[in-house]
Amino acid sequence: MTQTMAEAVPAAATAGAGGWWSMRPWLHIFLGGLGLWVATVAVTFATSNVNLVPTIILLGSFLVPVAFVTYAFGHADEVVTAQRIFTAFVYGGCWACSAPRSWRRRSSSSRQWPPTWVSG
């Protein structure tokens, strides 16, 4: 007979163990990433080093999506499973990378605004 961790530890012992802060790992990720982003911006302005600009852009563009995926993983259930969340994250990233490229290719060949694929 094996016990799971939830059965082995009484609920009263885990209820107040960490409080509201430990129950929100997405908040840890968001605030930690925000701190890194602010530190990178401060160092970039203090040193006038333009080589750090891509770091600012990458940290800023990944911060909210990664924090949201962490939030979604924490609220996964039998309908919204971890596999579905991961798949949506990957497909969304692939679509976000390929859609502008496709739009640029189609709109540059026809030279009309708006492109026909947008207006129907």
N, C-alpha and C positions, 0 to 999 in steps of 0.2 A: 504494500500500500504506500503510495507516494503522495506527498502533499505538495500543492503548489505554494508559491510564495504568499499569495493572498490568503490562503487558509492557515498558513503557519504563523503569520503575524496578525495579531488582533487589530480590528479596525480602529479602536481607540488609540492605539499606539501610532498609527500612521496618519490620523486625521490632522493633528496639529504639528506634525514633525517639521514641516518646512513652511507652512503657511501659504498664502496666496502666491508668493514669489516663486516657490519651487514647483507650483502646479502649472506654470506657464513657461515652458522651455522656448517657445517662439519669442517671448519677450526678452529672454536672455540673448538669443541670436540677434534680434532686432537692435537692442540697445548696444550690444557688443559691436555689431557692424556699424552702427551709427557713430559710436566712439572712434572706431578705426577710420571711418570716412572723414569725420571732423579733424582727426589728427593728421590725416593725409592732406587735407585742404590747408591746414595751418602750416605744415611743413613745406608744402608747395609754395605758398605765398611768402613764407619767411626766407626760403632759399632761392626763390625765383627760378626753380628748376622745372622746366616745361616737360621733362621726361616723366614726371609723376602724373600728368594729366590723364593718360590712359588708365592709371590705377584709380583715380577718382571716378572716372566714368564707369569702369567695371564694378567697383564696389557699390556705387549708387544704383546701377541697373540690376544688380543681383540681390540687393539687400531685401527689398519688399517681397519679391517672388519666393526667395528661400525661406523667409520668415512665415509667409503664408502657407507654404507647403508643410512646414513644421507644425503650424497650427492645424492644418487639415489632417495630418497624420495623427495628431492627438485626438481628433474628433472622428476618426474613421469608425464605421460600423459595418453591418452586413451588406448594405447597399453601396455605400461609398467606401470601397476597400482601399487598402494601401496600394495595391496593384493599379487600380483605376486612377488614383491620384498621381502616381508616378508616370503612368502612361499619358495622362493629360498634360503633365508638366513637360514631358519630352516632346509630345506632338505640338504643344503650344510654342515651345522654343524653336522647333523645326519650321513651323509655319511663320513665325515672326522673322526668321532669317530668310526664308524663301519668297515671301509675299512681296517685299519691296523690289527684289531682283526681277521677279516676274512682271511687276508693274512697269519697271524701268524699260525692260525689253519690249513690251507691247506698246508703251506710249512713245518710245523713241522712233518706232517704225512708222507709226501713223501720223504723228505730229498734230494731233487734234486734242482739244481739251473740252470736256473730260474725255478720257479714253472710252471707247465704245464698250469695253467689258465692264466699266463701272456704271455707265448710264443704261445699259441694257440694250 
